[in-house]
């Protein structure tokens, strides 16, 4: 069973690079992306990832506060 990952970063290029890198690993399944903390909370509820790979500095709700709320 692959590890399900949600990638959270406000920079699209960073998200795309991380997705490409992680999707090259057979044991990993990137299930979604988010550009801000509120989207992370919503997507986490919907997608139920095993891991959220989160940027600390995002607009609005930052990564640290988002992690607390998760």
C-alpha positions in Angstrom: 0.0 0.0 0.0 1.6 3.3 -1.1 2.1 6.2 1.3 -0.5 8.9 0.5 1.0 12.5 0.5 -0.6 15.9 0.3 1.8 18.7 -0.8 1.3 22.2 0.6 3.2 25.2 -0.8 2.1 28.5 -2.1 4.6 28.4 -5.0 3.2 26.3 -7.9 6.7 25.5 -9.3 7.8 24.1 -5.9 4.6 21.9 -5.7 5.2 20.7 -9.3 8.8 19.8 -8.6 8.0 18.0 -5.4 5.1 16.1 -7.1 7.4 15.0 -10.0 10.1 13.9 -7.6 7.8 12.0 -5.2 5.7 10.4 -8.0 8.8 8.8 -9.3 8.9 6.6 -6.2 6.6 3.6 -6.5 5.8 3.5 -2.8 4.4 7.1 -2.8 1.1 8.4 -4.1 0.7 12.2 -4.2 -3.0 12.5 -3.6 -3.3 16.3 -3.8 -1.9 19.7 -3.6 -2.8 22.9 -1.7 -1.5 26.5 -1.9 -2.6 27.8 1.5 -3.4 26.6 5.0 -7.2 26.7 4.7 -7.0 24.6 1.5 -4.8 22.1 3.4 -7.4 21.7 6.1 -10.1 21.1 3.5 -8.1 18.8 1.3 -6.9 16.8 4.3 -10.5 16.1 5.3 -11.4 15.1 1.8 -8.3 13.1 0.9 -7.1 11.6 4.2 -3.4 11.7 3.4 -0.9 9.8 5.5 1.6 12.7 5.3 1.2 16.4 4.7 4.4 17.9 3.3 3.9 21.5 4.3 5.7 24.8 3.7 6.0 26.9 6.9 5.5 30.3 5.2 2.2 30.4 3.3 -0.2 33.4 2.9 -3.1 33.5 5.3 -2.9 30.5 7.6 0.7 29.5 7.7 2.1 26.0 7.9 2.7 26.0 11.7 -0.8 27.0 12.6 -2.2 24.7 10.0 -0.3 21.8 11.5 -1.7 22.7 14.9 -5.2 22.6 13.5 -4.7 19.3 11.8 
